[in-house]
Amino acid sequence: MRGIRLERLPRSTHARFTSWFARIAATFAATFAATLAAGLLAACGSGGSVGSTANTPLAVVAPVTDCSKLAAVDITDIGGSGSTITSATVTTATINGASVNFCTVKGTLAPSNTFEVALPVSTWTQRFAELGCGGLCGTLSDPTQQSSFSFSYTCPLVQQGGFVTAATDMGHSGQSSTWTSNEQQRADFAYRGQHITTLAAEKLIKAYYGQTQKYAYFIGCSDGGREALMAAQRYPADYNGIIAGAPAAHFQIQNSLYHGWSVKSQSTTGDSTGNAILYADKALVLHKAVVAACGGQTGVADGLLADPRTCNFDPASIECANGATSTSNCLTAAEVATASKIYGGPVDATTGERMLAGSPQFGSEANWIGVEVPTTNSTDTPVPVTSLFSYLIVSGAYNLIFTGSPTMPTVDTFGFTDTSFYANYLQANHALNDATNPDLSAFKKAGGKLILWHGWADQHISPLFTIQYYEAMQNTMGASTVSDFARLYLVPGVGHCGGGEGFPNIDLVSQITAWAEHGTAPNAVMTYQTDSSNAVTASRPVYPYPAVAQYSGSGDWHSGANWTQGAALYNQPTHTWAGASFYTPYTAATLGVAAP
C-alpha cells in the first residue's frame, strides 16, 4: 500500500459552520433518503435491462466462523493505533419484502472513521460493494438497506443478499463543527476514508468466509460520485467496477463559484445581504414555458428534453407586459434577469470567458425549488438568500476549499468576474479535493470498468461538468481507449441522484457486474417510471453518450420496446472556460499522519 506523504497546510475556521452543518446535514439526509427511496435504483438482471447477463451466478459461499468472532479481528494494520471493532452481531434486514441475515460489523478506523460492514450469513455470492456517501458526509448509512445501495432497483444480487456491503462517515460526525479545520479529517474526507474502509471490509471478508471476494465494486452519487472517481484515480486496483453518478468531482468549483453564482444571481442586492428574486411559483412558470418550447419528440407528449443544449429558449419570451396587473403567469424583468444569469453562469468581465463548464440546464427549473430558489412563492414573505441551499453549502465548505489560499474569501468576494480566482484561490486544494484527473490508465490496466451517469435535469450539479470530464478522458487517453472501459449515460428529465419528471429507475448494477465479470460492455440500458405503488408505468432505453433514445414513430411511446438508438443531437465539445485546466492530468495531493 502507498504511504501518505506528510504535507501540512494552515488551519482556519469559519464562524458560520456550526449552524450551517446542522442544517445542511438535515437537508442532505432528507434529500438523499427521498430520492433514493423514490427509486433511483437499478434493475439488475431480472428483465429490467437490455441484453444483461449480470445475474450469471457465482457460487454462494458460507461463513467458516461465527459472526461474533469478527469482533476480535485486528484492524490496526489498516487504520493505525486506536482502530477497533466495536461490535459484530447477526441482524436481519428486509429487502423487497424478503428477510436477509447479515453479520453486521461496526467499528472505527483511527482516528475517527466510523464504518459498518454487512456480511451476508447464507447468501454471499463472492462480491463486495463499497457505498458512497453524499454531501459532506458525516453520517453513517446502513449498508444492509437497499436504499443505501444506489442503482439496484429489483436487482436479485442485492435483494437476495449477494453482496458484502460497507459504508463509512468518512472520518467525521455531522455534529462536529471543527473537522474541516482538522488536517487528518480533511484527508479522510478527501480520499482516505473510503479506501481504508474497503481494506477493513476485505479483511473481515477473509476472516468470515475464509476467502477474499472475487469482485469488488464502488457505487456512489453526488459526493459519492466524486468518491467513486477518486477511487479510480488514486486506488486503481481497489475495484473491478465503479458507478459514479452525478459526480461532484470538481469539488473546489462546485462548492464555491457554481453554487455561489446562484446566490449572487438571486439576490436583490447582488450579495448575501439581499432577498431572493425568483421563487417556487415562478420557477414552475419558467419550467412550463421551457417544456412548451423544447420538450418532447414528434408523437411523444412527455415534455422531456433529450438534450437541453439544443434548446434556444429565452426567458425574456415570457416577460410580463409593461403595466401588467397580474404577473402570476409571467416573469417580471427582475425574474427574467435572474433566470438568465442562472442559465448563463458567470463570465470574466474583461475577456468574456466563461467561468464554469456548465450551469443548470433547460428543463431543470422545477427541481431548482429548495436549491437555487426558495420553497415558498413570490406572494409570500421575502426570503433572505442566506437561507438558500446554495448559500449553505458554499459557506459550509470554506475551510475545505480555501485552506492554504492567500485569504479566506466569502460568497461576496468570490471572483465571479475574474478568471484569476482559479489560480489564486481554487488551485491550492484542487489536487486534494477534486477528482477530475482524466488519466485513468492505471485503472484501465488493472481491468477496471467505469460507468458515469447524470440526470439532465440535475439541480445541484450541472451534467455539463460530467460531460467535460468524459471529454477530458477521451482527449487524454483517446476515444477508442476510453470506450474499452468507460461509458457515460445522460438521462433526460432526471434530477440530482433521482427524482424529476424523467425515468429515474435505471439499471446500472447489472451493467457493471456484467461488464466486469463477463466482458459484456453495456449499450442500451432500460429506465423506468413507477407510480406510488411502485408499479411500472413507462419504460425507455438510454444509450451511451452522445447517442439519444429515438421514438420509432409507431406503438405506445410509453413502452421502451418502441424506442431505438438515435444519433447525437449535439456534437460540439464543451465550450472554452476558465477552469478547464483542472480537467487535465495532475499529481494527487495527500495530507495527514495516518496510513495507508
Sequence and secondary structure as in RCSB ss.txt:
>XXXX:A:sequence
MRGIRLERLPRSTHARFTSWFARIAATFAATFAATLAAGLLAACGSGGSVGSTANTPLAVVAPVTDCSKLAAVDI
TDIGGSGSTITSATVTTATINGASVNFCTVKGTLAPSNTFEVALPVSTWTQRFAELGCGGLCGTLSDPTQQSSFS
FSYTCPLVQQGGFVTAATDMGHSGQSSTWTSNEQQRADFAYRGQHITTLAAEKLIKAYYGQTQKYAYFIGCSDGG
REALMAAQRYPADYNGIIAGAPAAHFQIQNSLYHGWSVKSQSTTGDSTGNAILYADKALVLHKAVVAACGGQTGV
ADGLLADPRTCNFDPASIECANGATSTSNCLTAAEVATASKIYGGPVDATTGERMLAGSPQFGSEANWIGVEVPT
TNSTDTPVPVTSLFSYLIVSGAYNLIFTGSPTMPTVDTFGFTDTSFYANYLQANHALNDATNPDLSAFKKAGGKL
ILWHGWADQHISPLFTIQYYEAMQNTMGASTVSDFARLYLVPGVGHCGGGEGFPNIDLVSQITAWAEHGTAPNAV
MTYQTDSSNAVTASRPVYPYPAVAQYSGSGDWHSGANWTQGAALYNQPTHTWAGASFYTPYTAATLGVAAP
>XXXX:A:secstr
              TTHHHHHHHHHHHHHHHHHHHHHHT     SSSSSSS  TT        SS GGGGGG   
HHHH TT EEEEEEEEEEEETTEEEEEEEEEEEETTTEEEEEEEESS   SEEEEE   TT  S   TTSGGGS 
S TT HHHHTT EEEEEE TT  TT SSGGG HHHHHIIIIIHHHHHHHHHHHHHHHHHSS  SEEEEEEETHHH
HHHHHHHHH TTS SEEEEES    HHHIIIIIHHHHHHHHBSSSSTTSBBSS HHHHHHHHHHHHHHH  BTTB
 S   S GGG    GGGGB  TT S  TTSB HHHHHHHHHHHH  B TTT  BSSS    TT GGGGBTTTB S
S TTS   BGGGSHHHHHHHHTHHHHHTTSSS   TTTS TT THHIIIIISTTHHHH       HHHHHTT EE
EEEEETT SSS HHHHHHHHHHHHHHH HHHHHTTEEEEEETTB TTS BSS  EE  HHHHHHHHHH      E
EEEEE TT  EEEEEEE STT EEEE SSS TTSGGGEEEE  S       BTTGGGGS        S   
